[in-house]
Amino acid sequence: AWRQAGIVAAAGLVALETGRDRLGDDHGRARRLGEAVAELLPGSVELDRVVTNMVFVDTEAVGLRSAEALDRLAAAGVGAVQAPAGVRMVTHLDVDDQDVDIAIDAWRAIADAAKEAS
């Protein structure tokens, strides 16, 4: 009963044919982002958990409300979602090195604001 099954299957084929070759790029970008946030907000990122394309930032561990961090990231054009103790970011096909730089700059502004507030 799936009328558009071919469209979904086509996306899967593209992922299988080209996605595996570029997974290393996504993982490397996530690692760079995680390391930068960990340096800006010590205690916020467990670097041993940054092994794929996901970065979890524990904003509560550094005294930030996740909603505030998400608002500031969104204002900078950085996509992120709520995670159990903070924020989750994911690198993927549509995220390049420049996008990671933008995210790092956004986190730098968040860290600076947090330092001023304390």
WOPEGI-V573764 format. One line per field, one symbol per residue. burial: # if it has 16 or more other ideal C-beta (glycine too) atoms within 10 Angstrom, else .. A space follows every 10 residues. Layout:
BEGIN
burial: ???
END
This chain:
BEGIN
burial: .......... .......... ....###.## ####.###.# #..##....# ..#######. .#.#.#..## .##....#.# ..#..##.#. #...#...## .###.##..# #..#....
END
